[in-house]
């Protein structure tokens, strides 16, 4: 313990929001210092990361390659539904991000706090721990994403009143009711932003016989996507380019905001159902608190136009979007970093047995 404290003086401890779409890293006393896509480009048939003129093809550089790689290269998203899908490539990605942030000597590796979905299994937790440890973290601690999100959103979680957080990420949606610094009710589903993108891709195939890539479907969602009718930009259209499934030739077409909303109806409905199930399981006193306290949305999915409106209409509660919803979880891990010596016993770590 004494040796670990001494090393702590020379290391740059960091909190990591290891997301399906983006990885954010914050450093104690500095805030968020890195925000890059969770994408890695490797040589086909190997796990060797591609080197470019600007360095290793990880993060922003690798995302630009998605759907455009030659036969010798694969651009991979090693996180799927909030958990590790490719162990070796996740390790390489984490190691790259840690080295990019932590430019200290080899004897002072950082302690790392990682936010993980509340619904993952013990085996999936162990995979995250092992990846971070092999990426040269000195010690790794895991915290539940809903707790980190609630702290990052400045909710009064330590008070005897209910706070409800809905974190809509890329691979998972986390819904939790928190009181007295602990999770009272929580539900995690593997439906989130990626499923909305896939729904748009499927709509383009079904309706227009047009094949589009995941980056194109994401751009459609951001530019004209919405969850509720009556938005100010309902009349908007956007031009979509892809490959015709019949002729095999490049083609473009127009798609309206209303079409995009209908295409995303199913995944948005699943998220609303998850919120409703969580509310149904809440204790009566906690449910009563939520009449006044409402629901807070965070994560990239919270930026979808009208998502707060449809959840409010379904629940009858006030719904607001957290400030800077994309960085809420990372900001929550920063609070854990500031109190790591006091809170370490409340977090899962490599010393625990799963």
N, C-alpha and C positions, 0 to 999 in steps of 0.2 A: 504493500500500500504506500509506504514511504517512497520507494523507488518510483512507483507509478506517478506520485505527486510531483516528484522532481522532474520526471520526463515531461509532465504536463506543462512545466514552465517553458520548455523548449519546443513543444509541438503546437500545431495549429488545429485544435479540435474543430470538427465540422459536423453540421447536420445535413442530412441528404433526404430529399423527397424523391425517391426512386420510382418514377412514374412510368406508365406504359408508353406515353407519348413524349414526355419531357422529364429530364432530371435537373433538379435545382439543388445547389449547394450553398449553404450559408456558413459563415465563420464567426465564431464568438467575437463580438465587439465590432464586426465589420458589416453584418447583414448579408444579403444574398450577393454572392460574388460570381456565380455561374448559373446560367440557364440555357441548356442546350437539349436538342432532341435526343431521345434514347434510341439512337440508330448507330450501327457499326457496319462498315464495308470490309469484307474479308475476301481473300482469294478463294475461288471456288474449289471445293474439295478439301479445304484446310480451314483452320481457325486463325490463320495469320492475318492480322489487320493490314489493310492496304495503306501504303505510304504515299502521300502526295507532296507537292511542292511546299504546301503550308503545314506539313506534319502528318500525323496519323489521321485516317479517314474515320473520325468518330464525331458524333454530334451534328452540328450544322453542315459540315462538309459532306458527311455521309447521307444526310437527309436529301440533299440536292441530287443524290444518285438514285434515289428510290424510283424504280420503274424505268431507269434509263441506263442500267449497267450492261456492259458487254458480257459475252459468255464466260469470261475469265474471272468476273467479280460478282459477288452477291452483296446487296445491301440488306441488312437484317435488323429487325427490331427484336432484341433478345428478351424483352418483357412482353408477356401476353396476359391479358386480364388481370393486371396488377401483380403478377408473380413471374418468377424466372422461367422462361421457356427454353433458353439455351445457356447452360451453366458457364461454359468456358468463355463465351463471347460476353456475357454479363460481367464476368470477372475482368476481362480485358477492358471493357467500357468503364467500370468502376475504378480500376487502377489508373486509367488515363485521366479521369476527372479528378481523382485524389491527387495525383502527381501535378496536374495543372494548377491546382489550388495550393497544395502544400509543398512549397519549395524550400524545405529544410533538410538538414542532414539525415542520414540513414538511421541514426540512433534515436531519433525523435519522431517516430511514426505517430499519426494522430489517433485520438479517440473519435469514434464516429457514431452518431445517433441517426438511425434510419427509420423513416416512417413507412409502415407496411399496412396493407388492408387488414381490417379486423377479422375478416372471414377466412383467412388463409390457414392451411393445415400446419401441423408441427413440422412435417417434412419440408414444406415450402419455406417456413421460417428458418429452418436449418440451412437451406440452400442460400438464403440471403446472407446469413451469418458467415457461412463458409466462403462465399464469393468476396465479401468485404475483407475477411481476414486474409485470404490469399492475395487480395489486392493491396496488402501491406498496411492495413489498419491495425493499430496496436490493440485496441479493444473496441468491440462493436456492441451497441445497445439498440434494441428495437422498441418502437412505440407504435401504438395503434393510430392510424391516420385520423379517425374521428376526434381523438383527444388532441392530437397536434393541430388539427384544423380549428377546433373550438378555441384553443389557446391563441392561435394565430389570428383568429377573428375577434379577439378581445371579449369573448363571452364570459359572464360571471360564473364559471364552472365550479368554483369552490363554495359558492353560496347554496343554501338549502332551497333552491328554486330550479325549475327545469329550464335547460337550454337545449335547443334542437338544432343540429347541424346536418346539412345534406351536401356531401362532397361528390360532385359529378366529375369524374376524371376521364381518362381515355379508355381504360379497360374495366374499371369497377365504379359502382356508385355506393358510397357509404352513407348510411342514415343512422343517426344516433341521438338519443336523449340523454343528457348528462346532468348530474346533480351531485353536490358534495364531492367534487373532484374525482368522480368515477362514472363509468358508463352504466346507466340504468337499463336501457333497452337499446339494442343495436341490430341492424341488419345490413348485410353486404350482398350485392348482386353483381354478377359479371356482365352487366349491360351498361354502356356509357357512350362516350363520344365516338369510339370506333364503330359501334353498332349503328349509330346514325349515319356514318360515312358508308358503311356496307349497305344500308338500306337505300341510300341515294344511288350507289353503284347498281344495285339490283333493279331499281326503278328505271334507270337509263337502259339497261339490257332489255327489260320487259316491254317498255313503252316505245323506245326509239331504236332498238337493235344496235345500240352503241356501247362499245366497251370503253370504259374509262379507268384510269388509275386511282390509287388511294389519295394521292396528293390533289388530283382534280376534284374528287368528291369532297375532300376537306375544304377546298377553296369555295365550292358551291355552298356548302353549309355555312361558312363564315360570311360569304357575300350576300346571300339572299335567304338563308335558312331562318325559320322562326317556329315557335311551338304553339303560338296562339294566333287565331285570325284577328283581323282588324289592326294589324301593325301598320305603321306609317309607310313602310316600304313594301306592302303587299302587292303593289302593281309592278314591282321591279321584275326584270328578266335578266338572265345572264347567258352568255354564249358558252357552250360546252363543246370541246373538241375531243375526239377520240377515234377509235377504229370501228368501221361499219362491220357488223357481224356477218352480213350476207356477202357483200362484195370484197371485204377485207381491206378496203381502201380508207384512208383518212377522211373524216367528215366532221362537220360542225352542225350544231342545232341550237335552238333557243329553249330555255326552260324557265318557267315562272316560279315566283316565290311560293305561290299556293301549291304547286306541284311538289316542291321540295318539302313543304310542311306535311302534306299527305303521305309522302314517302317515309318520313320519319315518325309517323304516328305510332307505330308498334313499339320501338324502343322507348319513346317518351312515355307511352302508356305503362310500360314495365317499371319505369322509374317512379311514376306516380303511384302505382300499386305498392311498390316497396315502401314509400312514405306512408301510405295508408295503413299497411300492415304494422309498421312500427308504432304508429299512433294508437292502433287498436290494442297493442300489448302494453301500453303505458299504464302505470298506476293512476287512479283517479285524481289524486292530488297533483301529480306531475302534469297530467292532461289539463287540469285547471290552470296551472301556471302558464301553459303555452297559449292560452287564450289572450293573455297580456303580452307574453314574451315573443310569440310568433316563431318563425323558422328562418334560419340563415342559410343561404346557398353559397357554395364556394366551388373551386375547381374550374377547369376550362369549360365544362358544360353549362356552368352558371351564366356564361356570357352569351348563350343562345337567346336570341330575342324572344321575349314572351314566356320563357320557362317559369319565371316567378309568377306570372299571371295564371297559368294553367294549374300550378300547384296550389296557389291561393284559392282558386275556384273550386278545386277538388276537396280541399281540407277545410275551407272557411276560415283559415288563419291568415294573419299578416305574414307576408314573405318578403324578405329583403336580400339583396345581394351584398356579400361582404366586400369591403374595400380591397382592391387588387386581388380578386378571387384566385388568380393563377398561383400566387405566391403564399397563400394562407398557410398551407401545410408546412412549407419550408420555414416560415416565420415561427411556427409553433415549435419546430425542432430547435430553433435558436434559443427559445426559452428553456428547453430541456438542457441545452448546452450550458447556459448560464447557471443552472442549478444541478449540474450533473453529479457532483459529489453528494448532494442531499437526496436526489431522486433515483440514483442508480439502482437501488433495491426494488424500485417499483417497475423497472424495465427488464424485459428479457435480454439476456446477453449470452455470449459464448460459454460462460461458466455454468449456465443452467442446463438441466437435462430435459430434453423434449421427449 
